Amino acid sequence: MTEIDVPNKLAQEFEFEQPVVSIGSHAENDVVLAGDDVLPFHATAVLEGSQCRLIPMSPEAEIRVDDVVVWDESVSVEGFQQVEIGAWVLFFQAGGETLRVLARPLGEKTASTQYISQDGES
């Protein structure tokens, strides 16, 4: 994993060269998100070619994709789709054997928010 420096210190940007990434509030996750609405082991992101599949880790693990709540089922997301977990907004960019993740608090803007476009270009 490579953590990339982002101008807004509240944002986190990661690059993984592994097919499975864990997300949650527990320190053992690959992507650690603070907050009461984030479960210790909230979701798993699985790299699937040019897409990422998000899998909730429990029935209580709420995930929003483009303002649609996903309960207890997996969902494929592309780089331009906004994912919300707790009070965090996430973007996923899958390509080859690399998965990039940008996580920022809801309402925060950062220059890196635009690093993923609809065509997958940075």
VONU-117984 format. One record per atom (N, C-alpha, C): x, y, z. Coordinates in steps of 0.001 Angstrom, whole numbers. Layout:
! residues N
<<X,Y,Z>>
...
//
This chain:
! residues 122
<<844,-1169,0>>
<<0,0,0>>
<<890,1232,0>>
<<502,2217,-763>>
<<1174,3503,-765>>
<<181,4550,-311>>
<<518,5317,728>>
<<-352,6414,1143>>
<<173,7659,470>>
<<-720,8391,-191>>
<<-358,9566,-960>>
<<-726,10804,-170>>
<<176,11791,-105>>
<<-94,13012,630>>
<<-1168,13818,-90>>
<<-2139,14313,664>>
<<-3225,15107,111>>
<<-3199,16472,798>>
<<-3476,17566,66>>
<<-3421,18897,675>>
<<-4277,19035,1930>>
<<-5483,18501,1932>>
<<-6367,18571,3089>>
<<-6036,17383,3986>>
<<-5496,17635,5160>>
<<-5053,16548,6034>>
<<-6192,15688,6561>>
<<-7449,16128,6392>>
<<-8580,15303,6793>>
<<-8850,14203,5779>>
<<-8377,14384,4558>>
<<-8585,13382,3505>>
<<-7482,12340,3576>>
<<-7834,11141,3120>>
<<-6866,10058,3050>>
<<-6887,9509,1630>>
<<-5727,9260,1087>>
<<-5645,8689,-254>>
<<-4683,7515,-204>>
<<-5123,6377,-733>>
<<-4341,5148,-662>>
<<-4232,4507,-2039>>
<<-3174,3762,-2229>>
<<-3010,2953,-3434>>
<<-2610,1558,-2985>>
<<-3393,567,-3393>>
<<-3159,-814,-2989>>
<<-2806,-1660,-4200>>
<<-1870,-2558,-4022>>
<<-1549,-3539,-5059>>
<<-1942,-4913,-4534>>
<<-3196,-4992,-4109>>
<<-3770,-6235,-3601>>
<<-5237,-6263,-4017>>
<<-5800,-7442,-4238>>
<<-7165,-7522,-4770>>
<<-8272,-7291,-3747>>
<<-7974,-7366,-2447>>
<<-8991,-7221,-1413>>
<<-8526,-6183,-387>>
<<-9402,-5211,-86>>
<<-9086,-4123,840>>
<<-10200,-4045,1888>>
<<-9818,-4042,3156>>
<<-10816,-3959,4231>>
<<-11013,-2504,4657>>
<<-12274,-2176,5011>>
<<-12654,-810,5380>>
<<-13446,-858,6678>>
<<-13098,1,7629>>
<<-13835,58,8887>>
<<-13134,940,9892>>
<<-13669,972,11108>>
<<-13097,1844,12138>>
<<-11992,1169,12948>>
<<-11860,-137,12853>>
<<-10827,-864,13598>>
<<-9459,-646,12956>>
<<-8437,-542,13773>>
<<-7079,-258,13294>>
<<-6508,-1337,12377>>
<<-7062,-2536,12386>>
<<-6551,-3616,11534>>
<<-7007,-3514,10079>>
<<-7901,-2588,9762>>
<<-8369,-2417,8388>>
<<-7303,-1745,7537>>
<<-7395,-1956,6223>>
<<-6503,-1265,5283>>
<<-6868,217,5204>>
<<-8174,524,5194>>
<<-8671,1898,5198>>
<<-9432,2082,6509>>
<<-8881,2907,7398>>
<<-9492,3135,8706>>
<<-10253,4459,8679>>
<<-11558,4376,8987>>
<<-12436,5545,9002>>
<<-12981,5724,10415>>
<<-12810,6900,10976>>
<<-13306,7181,12319>>
<<-14787,7533,12266>>
<<-15479,7331,13379>>
<<-16876,7764,13462>>
<<-17780,6697,14033>>
<<-18831,7160,14699>>
<<-19790,6249,15321>>
<<-20597,5447,14308>>
<<-20748,5961,13078>>
<<-21538,5274,12056>>
<<-20728,4295,11219>>
<<-19444,4139,11547>>
<<-18589,3193,10832>>
<<-18346,2001,11753>>
<<-18721,822,11289>>
<<-18522,-393,12083>>
<<-17038,-757,12118>>
<<-16613,-1509,13122>>
<<-15197,-1905,13190>>
<<-14717,-2586,11899>>
<<-15531,-3461,11340>>
<<-15234,-4099,10053>>
<<-16469,-3888,9182>>
<<-16497,-2768,8468>>
<<-17700,-2293,7781>>
<<-17891,-2922,6405>>
<<-16835,-2921,5591>>
<<-16972,-3403,4213>>
<<-15644,-3929,3697>>
<<-15741,-4682,2627>>
<<-14566,-5152,1907>>
<<-14697,-4686,466>>
<<-13615,-4164,-79>>
<<-13566,-3769,-1490>>
<<-12753,-4825,-2234>>
<<-13334,-5355,-3301>>
<<-12666,-6396,-4088>>
<<-12427,-5865,-5490>>
<<-11190,-5885,-5917>>
<<-10804,-5427,-7249>>
<<-11291,-6437,-8283>>
<<-12077,-5960,-9260>>
<<-12607,-6812,-10329>>
<<-12377,-6121,-11658>>
<<-11173,-6235,-12195>>
<<-10844,-5590,-13466>>
<<-10874,-4085,-13340>>
<<-11772,-3430,-14095>>
<<-11863,-1972,-14059>>
<<-12903,-1476,-13063>>
<<-13461,-2394,-12281>>
<<-14454,-2019,-11275>>
<<-14031,-2529,-9901>>
<<-14745,-2041,-8912>>
<<-14522,-2451,-7539>>
<<-15866,-2932,-6991>>
<<-15876,-4082,-6354>>
<<-17098,-4586,-5729>>
<<-16996,-4337,-4232>>
<<-18010,-3642,-3673>>
<<-18076,-3393,-2233>>
<<-19003,-4425,-1602>>
<<-18527,-5041,-542>>
<<-19297,-6068,149>>
<<-19457,-5639,1601>>
<<-20700,-5365,2058>>
<<-20912,-5038,3469>>
<<-20548,-6246,4329>>
<<-19936,-6005,5473>>
<<-19496,-7107,6320>>
<<-20540,-7538,7348>>
<<-21643,-6801,7443>>
<<-22740,-7215,8311>>
<<-24026,-6555,7813>>
<<-25191,-7058,8235>>
<<-26459,-6451,7805>>
<<-26613,-4998,8267>>
<<-25903,-4604,9318>>
<<-25986,-3229,9826>>
<<-25041,-2271,9105>>
<<-24222,-2769,8214>>
<<-23216,-1954,7522>>
<<-23859,-1188,6371>>
<<-24263,54,6654>>
<<-24894,877,5624>>
<<-23841,1454,4691>>
<<-24086,1310,3405>>
<<-23234,1875,2353>>
<<-24161,2611,1397>>
<<-23825,3845,1049>>
<<-24596,4606,65>>
<<-23746,4742,-1197>>
<<-24352,4445,-2330>>
<<-23693,4627,-3621>>
<<-24560,5582,-4420>>
<<-24017,6758,-4714>>
<<-24780,7804,-5413>>
<<-26128,8053,-4740>>
<<-26120,8194,-3425>>
<<-27298,8486,-2594>>
<<-28321,7356,-2505>>
<<-27970,6158,-2949>>
<<-28852,5001,-2817>>
<<-28267,4089,-1741>>
<<-29071,3762,-731>>
<<-28600,2920,364>>
<<-28522,1465,-91>>
<<-27399,837,191>>
<<-27183,-576,-114>>
<<-27106,-1302,1223>>
<<-28051,-2184,1475>>
<<-28073,-2953,2714>>
<<-27805,-4417,2407>>
<<-26846,-4990,3061>>
<<-26628,-6440,3065>>
<<-26528,-7073,1673>>
<<-25950,-6332,710>>
<<-25713,-6911,-613>>
<<-24485,-6234,-1210>>
<<-23796,-6931,-2073>>
<<-22622,-6333,-2689>>
<<-23035,-5463,-3869>>
<<-22167,-4511,-4205>>
<<-22463,-3587,-5296>>
<<-21159,-3245,-6014>>
<<-21211,-3177,-7346>>
<<-20047,-2756,-8130>>
<<-20053,-1246,-8263>>
<<-18879,-626,-8106>>
<<-18761,817,-8260>>
<<-17623,1136,-9212>>
<<-17778,2259,-9904>>
<<-16740,2757,-10796>>
<<-16197,4046,-10215>>
<<-15089,4520,-10743>>
<<-14361,5657,-10190>>
<<-15150,6924,-9988>>
<<-16136,7180,-10816>>
<<-16875,8436,-10704>>
<<-18038,8340,-9729>>
<<-18335,7170,-9191>>
<<-19460,7015,-8283>>
<<-19061,7359,-6852>>
<<-19911,8135,-6181>>
<<-19648,8540,-4813>>
<<-20182,7488,-3856>>
<<-19324,7036,-2960>>
<<-19688,6047,-1957>>
<<-19625,6723,-592>>
<<-20640,6514,236>>
<<-20645,7063,1590>>
<<-20691,5927,2594>>
<<-19768,5992,3542>>
<<-19746,5075,4679>>
<<-19639,5953,5909>>
<<-20670,5917,6746>>
<<-20696,6814,7901>>
<<-20628,8252,7437>>
<<-19749,9025,8042>>
<<-19593,10440,7681>>
<<-18443,10644,6700>>
<<-18167,9638,5885>>
<<-17069,9679,4920>>
<<-17577,9498,3498>>
<<-16938,10189,2564>>
<<-17174,10010,1135>>
<<-15948,9302,577>>
<<-16167,8264,-204>>
<<-15063,7512,-794>>
<<-15233,7429,-2297>>
<<-14107,7402,-2991>>
<<-14065,7155,-4427>>
<<-13068,6027,-4651>>
<<-13387,5112,-5564>>
<<-12531,3970,-5856>>
<<-12149,4003,-7328>>
<<-10871,3774,-7607>>
<<-10420,3674,-8989>>
<<-9672,2359,-9125>>
<<-10213,1477,-9959>>
<<-9610,170,-10185>>
<<-8948,161,-11546>>
<<-7781,-416,-11604>>
<<-7085,-523,-12883>>
<<-5975,-1546,-12811>>
<<-6080,-2571,-13631>>
<<-5056,-3611,-13609>>
<<-5048,-4307,-12264>>
<<-3904,-4248,-11586>>
<<-3786,-4876,-10275>>
<<-3717,-3840,-9158>>
<<-4152,-2602,-9457>>
<<-4066,-1515,-8491>>
<<-5447,-965,-8171>>
<<-5675,-717,-6894>>
<<-6906,-93,-6433>>
<<-6532,1170,-5668>>
<<-7043,2320,-6146>>
<<-6824,3599,-5464>>
<<-8099,3971,-4730>>
<<-7939,4475,-3508>>
<<-9071,4863,-2680>>
<<-8831,6263,-2145>>
<<-9801,7140,-2327>>
<<-9786,8473,-1727>>
<<-10928,8514,-720>>
<<-10623,8865,522>>
<<-11641,8997,1570>>
<<-11521,10387,2168>>
<<-12661,11089,2256>>
<<-12666,12419,2868>>
<<-13956,12569,3665>>
<<-13921,13379,4720>>
<<-15146,13597,5495>>
<<-16226,14244,4623>>
<<-17484,13913,4885>>
<<-18600,14545,4179>>
<<-18494,16054,4333>>
<<-18717,16776,3267>>
<<-18691,18232,3314>>
<<-17323,18841,3094>>
<<-16252,18056,3168>>
<<-14906,18580,2938>>
<<-14585,18502,1449>>
<<-13897,19505,944>>
<<-13457,19510,-454>>
<<-11931,19490,-461>>
<<-11361,18756,-1390>>
<<-9915,18741,-1543>>
<<-9585,18720,-3021>>
<<-8421,19183,-3357>>
<<-7986,19181,-4758>>
<<-7959,17753,-5297>>
<<-7669,16780,-4455>>
<<-7570,15401,-4901>>
<<-8918,14759,-5176>>
<<-10010,15399,-4764>>
<<-11333,14833,-5018>>
<<-11539,14592,-6508>>
<<-10915,15402,-7349>>
<<-11097,15276,-8785>>
<<-10114,14323,-9448>>
<<-9375,13537,-8680>>
<<-8354,12672,-9285>>
<<-8952,11542,-10094>>
<<-10233,11270,-9930>>
<<-10880,10209,-10693>>
<<-11959,10821,-11570>>
<<-11868,10606,-12864>>
<<-12881,11105,-13784>>
<<-13684,9941,-14330>>
<<-14754,10233,-15059>>
<<-15612,9177,-15579>>
<<-14881,8218,-16494>>
<<-13913,8684,-17247>>
<<-13219,7796,-18172>>
<<-12048,7086,-17513>>
<<-11892,7274,-16176>>
<<-10840,6591,-15465>>
<<-9499,7275,-15513>>
<<-9393,8383,-16212>>
<<-8132,9102,-16301>>
<<-7933,9980,-15084>>
<<-6723,10078,-14628>>
<<-6404,10942,-13480>>
<<-6141,12334,-13949>>
//
